[in-house]
């Protein structure tokens, strides 16, 4: 069961989702800019749990060539850096709502010869195109709040993928059952597999989806 600080955290973001999508986005941008007032506030670049999660995530990506990859909620680009190393021939886009986080991401992954791009964008309101063969969404959906917003997020994430594209979602367990349920329910996505990692004090699930052919 989540502890009291986690419950308060989730309640705060559910309350934000009572605002309009635009209003919610404004508050989220301000919140995460404030949170990133110091570098790497979650210690993503040094924490052993986070590094294990990144390795586990990459192990579940179906082995095939990927020309264009997007990471939704890239923060300061720690996982984006790993993607650039793992897929040296791919164009990679990192998306995040925080301009301050993205400024540090650009320092961490300085373009890689023009093939890595960082975009300030709100998942719920950003126009999407079906142009990516591989998408990642990790530790992001619980910030979006209520039922309608999670339905919208599933629509937006599916809208990023070309036919037969792959989406990898990673969230805490057992909360992932609810969050990933919105992806399961989307008509254009098909679950390809899931693994739940329970060895640590912070279990998580890696769930892989494929975009159905149009």
C-alpha positions as CSV (number, residue, x, y, z in Angstrom):
1,X,0.0,0.0,0.0
2,X,1.3,3.5,-0.7
3,X,2.5,5.4,2.3
4,X,0.9,8.7,3.5
5,X,3.2,11.0,1.6
6,X,2.6,9.1,-1.6
7,X,-1.2,9.2,-1.0
8,X,-1.0,13.0,-0.4
9,X,1.1,13.3,-3.6
10,X,-1.5,11.4,-5.7
11,X,-4.4,13.3,-4.2
12,X,-2.7,16.6,-5.1
13,X,-2.4,15.7,-8.7
14,X,-6.0,14.3,-8.9
15,X,-7.2,17.6,-7.6
16,X,-5.2,19.5,-10.3
17,X,-7.1,17.4,-12.9
18,X,-10.3,19.2,-11.9
19,X,-8.9,22.2,-13.7
20,X,-9.2,22.5,-17.5
21,X,-6.5,20.7,-19.4
22,X,-4.8,24.0,-20.2
23,X,-5.0,25.1,-16.5
24,X,-3.7,21.8,-15.3
25,X,-0.8,22.1,-17.8
26,X,0.1,25.6,-16.5
27,X,0.3,24.3,-12.9
28,X,2.2,21.2,-13.8
29,X,4.8,23.3,-15.7
30,X,5.3,25.6,-12.7
31,X,5.4,22.7,-10.3
32,X,8.1,20.8,-12.2
33,X,10.1,23.9,-12.9
34,X,10.1,24.5,-9.2
35,X,11.0,20.8,-8.5
36,X,13.9,21.1,-10.9
37,X,15.3,24.1,-9.1
38,X,18.2,21.9,-8.2
39,X,19.8,19.4,-10.6
40,X,18.5,15.8,-10.8
41,X,16.1,16.1,-7.8
42,X,15.1,12.3,-8.0
43,X,18.7,11.2,-8.4
44,X,17.9,9.4,-11.6
45,X,21.5,9.5,-12.8
46,X,22.9,7.9,-9.6
47,X,20.2,5.8,-7.9
48,X,20.7,2.1,-8.2
49,X,16.9,1.4,-8.3
50,X,16.5,3.8,-11.2
51,X,19.4,2.3,-13.2
52,X,17.9,-1.1,-12.7
53,X,14.6,0.1,-13.9
54,X,16.2,1.6,-17.1
55,X,18.0,-1.6,-17.8
56,X,14.9,-3.7,-17.3
57,X,12.9,-1.3,-19.5
58,X,15.3,-1.7,-22.4
59,X,15.4,-5.5,-22.0
60,X,11.7,-5.6,-22.9
61,X,11.8,-3.6,-26.1
62,X,11.2,-6.0,-29.1
63,X,14.3,-6.5,-31.1
64,X,13.9,-4.7,-34.4
65,X,15.2,-1.5,-36.0
66,X,13.8,1.8,-34.8
67,X,14.2,4.9,-36.9
68,X,12.3,7.4,-34.7
69,X,11.9,7.1,-30.9
70,X,10.1,9.4,-28.4
71,X,10.4,9.5,-24.6
72,X,7.4,11.2,-23.0
73,X,8.2,12.8,-19.6
74,X,12.0,12.7,-20.2
75,X,12.8,15.1,-17.3
76,X,16.6,15.9,-17.4
77,X,17.4,13.3,-20.1
78,X,19.0,10.5,-18.1
79,X,17.0,7.8,-19.9
80,X,17.2,9.7,-23.1
81,X,21.0,9.5,-22.8
82,X,20.7,5.7,-22.5
83,X,18.4,5.6,-25.5
84,X,20.9,7.5,-27.6
85,X,23.6,5.0,-26.7
86,X,21.4,2.0,-27.2
87,X,20.0,3.2,-30.6
88,X,22.9,5.1,-32.2
89,X,21.2,5.3,-35.6
90,X,17.8,6.5,-34.4
91,X,16.3,10.0,-34.2
92,X,15.2,10.5,-30.6
93,X,12.8,13.1,-29.2
94,X,12.5,13.8,-25.5
95,X,9.3,15.5,-24.4
96,X,8.7,17.2,-21.0
97,X,6.5,19.9,-19.5
98,X,9.4,21.5,-17.6
99,X,11.6,24.0,-19.5
100,X,14.1,23.9,-16.7
101,X,14.4,20.1,-16.9
102,X,14.8,20.3,-20.6
103,X,17.6,22.8,-20.4
104,X,19.6,20.3,-18.3
105,X,18.6,17.5,-20.7
106,X,20.2,19.4,-23.6
107,X,23.4,19.8,-21.6
108,X,23.4,16.1,-20.8
109,X,22.6,14.9,-24.3
110,X,23.9,17.8,-26.5
111,X,22.1,16.9,-29.8
112,X,24.2,13.9,-30.7
113,X,24.9,15.3,-34.1
114,X,21.4,16.6,-34.5
115,X,19.6,13.3,-34.0
116,X,18.4,14.1,-30.4
117,X,15.8,16.8,-29.9
118,X,14.1,18.0,-26.8
119,X,10.6,19.5,-26.9
120,X,8.6,21.3,-24.2
121,X,5.2,19.8,-24.5
122,X,2.2,18.8,-22.4
123,X,1.1,15.2,-23.2
124,X,-2.6,16.1,-22.9
125,X,-2.7,19.1,-25.2
126,X,0.3,18.7,-27.5
127,X,-0.6,17.9,-31.2
128,X,0.6,14.5,-32.0
129,X,1.5,12.8,-35.3
130,X,1.8,9.1,-36.0
131,X,5.6,9.3,-36.7
132,X,7.3,7.2,-34.0
133,X,8.2,3.6,-34.2
134,X,9.0,3.3,-30.5
135,X,7.6,5.4,-27.5
136,X,8.3,5.3,-23.8
137,X,6.1,6.6,-21.0
138,X,7.6,6.0,-17.5
139,X,6.5,7.4,-14.1
140,X,4.3,9.9,-15.8
141,X,0.6,8.9,-16.0
142,X,-0.1,9.2,-12.2
143,X,0.5,13.0,-12.6
144,X,-2.5,13.3,-14.9
145,X,-5.2,12.6,-12.3
146,X,-8.7,11.6,-13.2
147,X,-10.4,9.1,-15.5
148,X,-11.0,11.4,-18.4
149,X,-7.4,12.7,-18.4
150,X,-6.0,9.2,-18.4
151,X,-8.3,8.3,-21.3
152,X,-6.9,11.3,-23.1
153,X,-3.3,10.3,-22.3
154,X,-4.0,6.8,-23.8
155,X,-5.4,8.5,-27.0
156,X,-2.4,10.8,-27.2
157,X,0.2,8.1,-26.6
158,X,-1.4,5.8,-29.2
159,X,-1.5,8.8,-31.6
160,X,2.3,9.0,-31.5
161,X,2.8,5.6,-33.0
162,X,3.1,4.5,-36.6
163,X,1.2,1.2,-37.4
164,X,3.0,-1.7,-35.7
165,X,4.9,0.8,-33.5
166,X,5.7,-0.1,-29.9
167,X,4.8,1.7,-26.7
168,X,6.6,0.8,-23.4
169,X,4.9,2.0,-20.2
170,X,6.6,1.8,-16.8
171,X,4.9,2.6,-13.5
172,X,4.9,1.6,-9.9
173,X,3.1,-1.7,-9.0
174,X,0.3,-2.3,-8.2
175,X,-0.7,1.2,-9.3
176,X,0.3,0.2,-12.9
177,X,-2.7,-2.1,-13.1
178,X,-5.0,0.9,-13.0
179,X,-2.8,3.3,-15.1
180,X,-2.0,0.8,-17.8
181,X,-5.6,-0.3,-17.8
182,X,-6.4,2.8,-19.9
183,X,-3.8,1.7,-22.5
184,X,-5.3,-1.8,-22.4
185,X,-8.7,-0.3,-23.1
186,X,-7.6,1.7,-26.1
187,X,-8.9,0.2,-29.4
188,X,-5.7,0.9,-31.3
189,X,-3.3,-0.7,-28.8
190,X,-2.6,-4.4,-28.1
191,X,-0.7,-5.6,-25.1
192,X,2.3,-7.6,-26.1
193,X,3.7,-8.5,-22.7
194,X,4.3,-7.4,-19.1
195,X,6.7,-8.1,-16.3
196,X,6.4,-7.0,-12.7
197,X,9.6,-6.5,-10.7
198,X,8.9,-7.1,-7.0
199,X,12.4,-7.6,-5.6
200,X,12.9,-4.1,-4.3
201,X,10.8,-2.0,-1.9
202,X,9.4,-0.1,-4.9
203,X,8.0,-2.7,-7.2
204,X,7.3,-1.6,-10.8
205,X,5.7,-3.0,-14.0
206,X,7.1,-2.8,-17.5
207,X,4.2,-3.2,-20.0
208,X,4.7,-3.4,-23.8
209,X,2.0,-2.5,-26.4
210,X,1.9,-2.6,-30.1
211,X,-0.1,-0.2,-32.3
212,X,-2.6,-2.2,-34.4
213,X,-2.2,-1.8,-38.2
214,X,-4.5,0.8,-39.6
